[in-house]
Amino acid sequence: MQRKKIANDYDKTGVKFYRNGDFDSAIDNFSKAIESDPENPQFYNNLASAYIKASALQKNEEISKKHHLLDLAIENFIKANKLDPNSSEQYSNLGNAYSRKGSLDLAIENYTIAIKLNPTIASTFNLRGLAFKAKGKLGVAIDDFTAAKKLNPQNKGYSKNLENALLQNQGIFEVKQVNPHKYLRKTNDMSNNLDDPYDDMQNKKL
């Protein structure tokens, strides 16, 4: 019981560092949380999220370090999913990590698992749609953007993605490739307590 308390304290401290943009310190604290309680999937999820944030800070000439951090993120998201195989959010997070690395097939695979586990999260349909669109599969991308818009009709990004895909499918104009990490807003779809609208950490109550 004492070890779990210590682990939770490290995790809470890690979240504070994460929110303040000190991702190295966040990584250190989430790692210590795992050392104290290696059976909590949340800690792996948070550690992976910190690795993703750290990777985003790397400059273009540091691409190898960026990919190494993304690999560490993927490794920890996989561990989280093994401990909790029924978490749609964690599979979506793993899909996000693969998407950031450019591994679109693996991203789509994990988004699909997330959707099967919870078909009510609009952002997962939107992200899978963007991955399909990046692969040139406009038909299934349109289906996903339609589902995202239906689940969250207030999100202008989802509507814009659907509109662009429909126009591109009709050959009306060429649309600049949409960044898969764009057009998400702060809703309860994923992580409503965090500043980044494309954040990989699950909701935390400090």
Residue, then its C-alpha position, 0 to 999 in steps of 0.5 A: m500500500q505504501r508503494k502505491k502511495i509513493a507511486n501516485d505521488y511521483d505520478k502527480t509530480g510528473v503531471k505537474f512537470y508535464r503541464n509546466g513543459d518540463f518533460d525531462s522531469a516529468i519522464d523522471n517522475f513517471s519512471k519512478a512511479i512505474e518502479s514503485d507500481p509497475e502494474n498501473p497502466q496510467f503511469y505507462n500512458n503518462l510516461a509515453s505522453a511525456y516522451i511524445k512531448a519531448s520528441a516534438l521539441q527536437k529540431n529537424e536535424e535531431i530526427s534520430k533522437k526524435h524517432h528514438l523518443l517516439d519509439l520509447a513512447i510506443e513501447n510504453f503505450i504498448k505496455a499500458n495496453k497490455l495491462d489494460p486491453n480495454s482502454s480505447e483511449q490508450y489504443s488511440n494514444l498508441g495510434n497517435a504515436y505511430s501517426r507522428k512517426g509516419s507509420l500510418d498502417l499501424a496508426i490505423e490499426n490501433y485507431t480501429i481497435a480504439i473505435k471498436l472498444n468505444p465507437t462514441i469518440a469523435s476524435t478517433f474517427n477524425l484521426r483515423g480519417l486523416a491517416f486514411k487520407a494521407k494514404g490516399k484512401l479518400g472513400v474510407a476517410i470520408d466515412d470517418f470524417t462523416a462519423a466524427k462530424k455526426l458525433n461532434p457536429q460543433n467541431k469545425g475542424y471535423s466539418k472542414n476535414l469532411e468538406n475538403a475530402l469530399l471536394q478532393n474526391q470530386g477532383i474540384f481542387e487539390v487540398k494541402q495535406v492536413n497535419p494529423h495533429k490538427y483540428l482537435r479541440k478541447t472537448n471531453d473526447m480525449s483529454n479535457n484537462l490539458d492545454d494541448p488539444y492533441d494531448d495523449m495523457q488521459n484525464k488527471k485530477l490533481 
